[in-house]
């Protein structure tokens, strides 16, 4: 999935959400990431959280651990 398709799918999902509190949470999350300097988020993680990120990355290299994007979208 390319950037254009990903943005389009995100817009479609956001357009379906009427819950202002949820939209605010999504906005705040994205705004924090936009304003964060590179590596700033990583430095806030505990060692256990960093291990989980590394483990997730390693597991993502095995196709058996991945969920098809269409299935993920269907859960939303």
Biotite code that builds the C-alpha atoms (Angstrom):
import biotite.structure as struc

atoms = struc.array([
    struc.Atom([0.000, 0.000, 0.000], chain_id="A", res_id=1, res_name="UNK", atom_name="CA", element="C"),
    struc.Atom([1.433, 3.315, -1.065], chain_id="A", res_id=2, res_name="UNK", atom_name="CA", element="C"),
    struc.Atom([1.271, 6.685, 0.623], chain_id="A", res_id=3, res_name="UNK", atom_name="CA", element="C"),
    struc.Atom([-1.611, 7.963, -1.490], chain_id="A", res_id=4, res_name="UNK", atom_name="CA", element="C"),
    struc.Atom([-3.768, 4.896, -0.829], chain_id="A", res_id=5, res_name="UNK", atom_name="CA", element="C"),
    struc.Atom([-2.922, 4.974, 2.874], chain_id="A", res_id=6, res_name="UNK", atom_name="CA", element="C"),
    struc.Atom([-3.899, 8.647, 3.157], chain_id="A", res_id=7, res_name="UNK", atom_name="CA", element="C"),
    struc.Atom([-7.102, 7.975, 1.263], chain_id="A", res_id=8, res_name="UNK", atom_name="CA", element="C"),
    struc.Atom([-8.011, 5.084, 3.574], chain_id="A", res_id=9, res_name="UNK", atom_name="CA", element="C"),
    struc.Atom([-7.258, 7.201, 6.636], chain_id="A", res_id=10, res_name="UNK", atom_name="CA", element="C"),
    struc.Atom([-9.522, 9.971, 5.333], chain_id="A", res_id=11, res_name="UNK", atom_name="CA", element="C"),
    struc.Atom([-12.336, 7.472, 4.745], chain_id="A", res_id=12, res_name="UNK", atom_name="CA", element="C"),
    struc.Atom([-12.009, 6.116, 8.275], chain_id="A", res_id=13, res_name="UNK", atom_name="CA", element="C"),
    struc.Atom([-11.923, 9.595, 9.812], chain_id="A", res_id=14, res_name="UNK", atom_name="CA", element="C"),
    struc.Atom([-14.936, 10.684, 7.790], chain_id="A", res_id=15, res_name="UNK", atom_name="CA", element="C"),
    struc.Atom([-16.993, 7.869, 9.345], chain_id="A", res_id=16, res_name="UNK", atom_name="CA", element="C"),
    struc.Atom([-16.177, 8.864, 12.947], chain_id="A", res_id=17, res_name="UNK", atom_name="CA", element="C"),
    struc.Atom([-18.740, 11.127, 14.625], chain_id="A", res_id=18, res_name="UNK", atom_name="CA", element="C"),
    struc.Atom([-17.360, 10.813, 18.163], chain_id="A", res_id=19, res_name="UNK", atom_name="CA", element="C"),
    struc.Atom([-15.685, 14.152, 18.914], chain_id="A", res_id=20, res_name="UNK", atom_name="CA", element="C"),
    struc.Atom([-13.711, 12.733, 21.843], chain_id="A", res_id=21, res_name="UNK", atom_name="CA", element="C"),
    struc.Atom([-12.253, 9.974, 19.662], chain_id="A", res_id=22, res_name="UNK", atom_name="CA", element="C"),
    struc.Atom([-11.443, 12.455, 16.893], chain_id="A", res_id=23, res_name="UNK", atom_name="CA", element="C"),
    struc.Atom([-9.709, 14.709, 19.441], chain_id="A", res_id=24, res_name="UNK", atom_name="CA", element="C"),
    struc.Atom([-7.645, 11.767, 20.704], chain_id="A", res_id=25, res_name="UNK", atom_name="CA", element="C"),
    struc.Atom([-6.607, 10.849, 17.157], chain_id="A", res_id=26, res_name="UNK", atom_name="CA", element="C"),
    struc.Atom([-5.792, 14.479, 16.396], chain_id="A", res_id=27, res_name="UNK", atom_name="CA", element="C"),
    struc.Atom([-3.713, 14.870, 19.564], chain_id="A", res_id=28, res_name="UNK", atom_name="CA", element="C"),
    struc.Atom([-1.855, 11.625, 18.825], chain_id="A", res_id=29, res_name="UNK", atom_name="CA", element="C"),
    struc.Atom([-1.007, 12.688, 15.273], chain_id="A", res_id=30, res_name="UNK", atom_name="CA", element="C"),
    struc.Atom([-0.143, 16.247, 16.295], chain_id="A", res_id=31, res_name="UNK", atom_name="CA", element="C"),
    struc.Atom([2.284, 14.972, 18.943], chain_id="A", res_id=32, res_name="UNK", atom_name="CA", element="C"),
    struc.Atom([4.031, 12.833, 16.343], chain_id="A", res_id=33, res_name="UNK", atom_name="CA", element="C"),
    struc.Atom([4.153, 15.701, 13.870], chain_id="A", res_id=34, res_name="UNK", atom_name="CA", element="C"),
    struc.Atom([5.733, 18.036, 16.435], chain_id="A", res_id=35, res_name="UNK", atom_name="CA", element="C"),
    struc.Atom([8.121, 15.447, 17.904], chain_id="A", res_id=36, res_name="UNK", atom_name="CA", element="C"),
    struc.Atom([11.762, 15.533, 16.962], chain_id="A", res_id=37, res_name="UNK", atom_name="CA", element="C"),
    struc.Atom([13.222, 12.392, 15.453], chain_id="A", res_id=38, res_name="UNK", atom_name="CA", element="C"),
    struc.Atom([13.990, 9.847, 18.161], chain_id="A", res_id=39, res_name="UNK", atom_name="CA", element="C"),
    struc.Atom([12.120, 11.809, 20.840], chain_id="A", res_id=40, res_name="UNK", atom_name="CA", element="C"),
    struc.Atom([9.352, 9.231, 21.209], chain_id="A", res_id=41, res_name="UNK", atom_name="CA", element="C"),
    struc.Atom([11.827, 6.353, 21.410], chain_id="A", res_id=42, res_name="UNK", atom_name="CA", element="C"),
    struc.Atom([13.643, 8.032, 24.290], chain_id="A", res_id=43, res_name="UNK", atom_name="CA", element="C"),
    struc.Atom([10.408, 8.103, 26.330], chain_id="A", res_id=44, res_name="UNK", atom_name="CA", element="C"),
    struc.Atom([9.961, 4.316, 26.181], chain_id="A", res_id=45, res_name="UNK", atom_name="CA", element="C"),
    struc.Atom([10.991, 2.026, 29.013], chain_id="A", res_id=46, res_name="UNK", atom_name="CA", element="C"),
    struc.Atom([13.468, -0.752, 28.301], chain_id="A", res_id=47, res_name="UNK", atom_name="CA", element="C"),
    struc.Atom([10.592, -3.254, 28.398], chain_id="A", res_id=48, res_name="UNK", atom_name="CA", element="C"),
    struc.Atom([8.638, -1.230, 25.817], chain_id="A", res_id=49, res_name="UNK", atom_name="CA", element="C"),
    struc.Atom([11.716, -1.026, 23.581], chain_id="A", res_id=50, res_name="UNK", atom_name="CA", element="C"),
    struc.Atom([12.115, -4.813, 23.805], chain_id="A", res_id=51, res_name="UNK", atom_name="CA", element="C"),
    struc.Atom([8.460, -5.201, 22.750], chain_id="A", res_id=52, res_name="UNK", atom_name="CA", element="C"),
    struc.Atom([9.043, -2.954, 19.729], chain_id="A", res_id=53, res_name="UNK", atom_name="CA", element="C"),
    struc.Atom([12.108, -4.962, 18.700], chain_id="A", res_id=54, res_name="UNK", atom_name="CA", element="C"),
    struc.Atom([10.238, -8.249, 19.192], chain_id="A", res_id=55, res_name="UNK", atom_name="CA", element="C"),
    struc.Atom([7.278, -6.999, 17.151], chain_id="A", res_id=56, res_name="UNK", atom_name="CA", element="C"),
    struc.Atom([9.620, -5.939, 14.377], chain_id="A", res_id=57, res_name="UNK", atom_name="CA", element="C"),
    struc.Atom([11.316, -9.350, 14.340], chain_id="A", res_id=58, res_name="UNK", atom_name="CA", element="C"),
    struc.Atom([7.948, -11.130, 14.318], chain_id="A", res_id=59, res_name="UNK", atom_name="CA", element="C"),
    struc.Atom([6.751, -8.961, 11.435], chain_id="A", res_id=60, res_name="UNK", atom_name="CA", element="C"),
    struc.Atom([9.383, -10.556, 9.207], chain_id="A", res_id=61, res_name="UNK", atom_name="CA", element="C"),
    struc.Atom([7.407, -13.819, 9.356], chain_id="A", res_id=62, res_name="UNK", atom_name="CA", element="C"),
    struc.Atom([4.429, -13.636, 6.978], chain_id="A", res_id=63, res_name="UNK", atom_name="CA", element="C"),
    struc.Atom([2.494, -16.042, 9.208], chain_id="A", res_id=64, res_name="UNK", atom_name="CA", element="C"),
    struc.Atom([2.356, -13.315, 11.880], chain_id="A", res_id=65, res_name="UNK", atom_name="CA", element="C"),
    struc.Atom([0.887, -10.661, 9.598], chain_id="A", res_id=66, res_name="UNK", atom_name="CA", element="C"),
    struc.Atom([-2.785, -9.763, 9.164], chain_id="A", res_id=67, res_name="UNK", atom_name="CA", element="C"),
    struc.Atom([-4.065, -8.801, 5.733], chain_id="A", res_id=68, res_name="UNK", atom_name="CA", element="C"),
    struc.Atom([-4.829, -5.068, 5.504], chain_id="A", res_id=69, res_name="UNK", atom_name="CA", element="C"),
    struc.Atom([-8.363, -5.707, 4.213], chain_id="A", res_id=70, res_name="UNK", atom_name="CA", element="C"),
    struc.Atom([-9.048, -7.828, 7.312], chain_id="A", res_id=71, res_name="UNK", atom_name="CA", element="C"),
    struc.Atom([-7.761, -5.032, 9.566], chain_id="A", res_id=72, res_name="UNK", atom_name="CA", element="C"),
    struc.Atom([-9.972, -2.486, 7.797], chain_id="A", res_id=73, res_name="UNK", atom_name="CA", element="C"),
    struc.Atom([-12.933, -4.810, 8.224], chain_id="A", res_id=74, res_name="UNK", atom_name="CA", element="C"),
    struc.Atom([-12.468, -4.754, 12.002], chain_id="A", res_id=75, res_name="UNK", atom_name="CA", element="C"),
    struc.Atom([-12.781, -0.974, 12.217], chain_id="A", res_id=76, res_name="UNK", atom_name="CA", element="C"),
])
